[in-house]
Amino acid sequence: MALPTTGVLPLNLPLLTLVLGIGGTFQYGLHISIINSPSKYVQRFINTTWEERYGTILHPDTIMLLWSVIVSIYSIGGLLGSLIVGYLSVTFGRKRTQLYNNLVAIVGAALMCMSRSAQSFEIIILGRFLYGINAGVSLNLHTMYIGECAPQSKRGMVTVSVSFAIATGKLMGFVIGLRELLGTEELWPYLLACSAVPALFQLVTLPFFPESPRYLLIDKGDKDACLKAMQQLWGPGEHHLEMENMLTEKEAVGKQIKGLKDLLVDRTVRWQMITLLLICGAVQLIGINAVYFYAYDVFQNAGIPASEAPYVSLGIGIMEILTTVLCGFLIDRLGRKTLLWGNYVILALTLTLLTATLSLQGIYSWLPYGSCVLIFIFTLSYGLGPGGVTCVLPTELFVQCYRPAAYAITGALIWLGLFVIGLAFPFVEEALGTFCFIFFLVYCISAAIFSFWILPETKDRSMMEILESFNKLNFGANKDKVKEDNVFCTRL
């Protein structure tokens, strides 16, 4: 008889969660924040290198252009990593792909470390590109791997660890980038090379953990290996119920892996795709990066010295971590739907008030302090709602054969959104000023309405039960009239 999965989990699953987090989405969060600290040192290095090569100094606009390439090439690498992760995860498995991915980060770190001695800023560009590939693969693979390793009753809490790893990576990037640590002109190559540490850690520790049980049973058809993996992760027992659910899914949907084209044109996953695009793929439209962009000016207007602003930013990072942990405790109690629509409403209200306080802060001296409070509320609501829940949804929206393609699309949209927002927002902000938040406000309202009225609850439900809920949206009253060979619409 299987052990119940509603109590405390055996130690192996939390340890795997830790190992996957450190070498997984931690890297993504780290490189989002770490690049800000050494910016002036790297730009000076670019100018010095050019002068030593050609005997002339660069125009400031050219230096800024090269710096922009260094920053943005990360998103290009991330996009590439997202597009190839589906193929890699099916061909090599979740575990082996994650192990190989660490080698990419280690090579990137080696390039960063030797860039100054080699007098080559081009090496920095190449290293950032490799970091992007590593993060693009990890952002999708980490979520897929840990989601497939979690028992049904703990799936939400375990998968939210992906967001926790991202938030921790952001905070760590701020911390080690402080001038008291590695944020100096002498140490910036080592600062940019620090990704080697989590990559080496995961490369050494991950081999002691099993492959995803769902991958072993549904994709590979290996019942013995699947049972062994579940026992190792969840404790001793036969785990009949979980295995029966996997076998039911395998019999209903088949083993054939679906590609991107299948995912885009198949009517049986139409509303899953709409949910994926609107809630998961468009997460950059919430405006969290835009609010971070304004945070520095808001803190200065509130009287915080420029030299102390980085330490206040640490407070934002700590807030994001705490709310992600809270989301992990609440997501399997309140459900995904409630956390999404409730926090989207709070985000919309916060953006409205923030627009007002930023517009009027020159009139009332106390308004900058109100803006500071609103920034912290926005960060709290983001981590508690979409920041945590959107990591869980792709695993629950799609059955095994569609999941790699779904993650590829989600990852590609996230990276494209990061690139477009980073490129376009400064121009939008210059044109609209504090009213630039209107675009994010419209999205948050739309997402709140969709989450409340349309999105089915997925909490504590098997993949086939979730599939049934979406079949009602995809086919309505005609669900039982579709052709019998369309296995996704069979009444279970």
Disulfide bonds with the S-S distance in Angstrom:
none
